[in-house]
Amino acid sequence: MTKIRVAARVLVVVAALVAVLGSEARAQGQVYTPQSAAGLTVSFQSEKMGGSRVLVFGEVRNNGGATYERVILLAEGLDDTGKVVSRGRGYVIGTVSPKGSGPFELRLLAAGTERRYRVQVESYQQVEN
């Protein structure tokens, strides 16, 4: 066998190993971007802090049977027409266990035309048991 053929076979084997090992690493720590928040519900309040600051705080309640961590929330300020005029992201503190809740606090730089706010779960990671 020539050196080129041996090198080509080694490359094929290495590429296959990388593909297999790479797919296993991705499967262990998946982060989900939910279409529905998997039993996670958000309740919040907003409060003006000075001229251009808004504090949005509340909790995420877990109505499901799994534990979640790295829960990221998206808060948006909406004007009279429902257009997004301000936006901020933040984490829920700690993990959210089954039938439990986790607090959060987000600070937004307000545009000044906000009439209401909405907060939703943007992504989360399910804890492996």
Summary of the structure (lengths in Angstrom):
residues: 129
radius of gyration: 22.2
end to end distance: 49.9
largest distance: 77.1
contacts: 346
relative contact order: 0.23
helix: 20%
strand: 47%
